[in-house]
């Protein structure tokens, strides 16, 4: 279960960062920027929670 959550968190971070970089390169204001910021942040929080609870 932990490996699935780890894969999901890394996927969220990768896709969210990729989309955010695309929006920053376009320099167009868009409401989806907040969605991808939330996805990236959720991935980081999930990764940190996995690291905290998996270490003894």
PyMOL commands that set and color helices and strands:
alter all, ss='L'
color gray80, all
select helices_A, chain A and resi 2-26+32-54
alter helices_A, ss='H'
color red, helices_A
deselect
rebuild
show_as cartoon
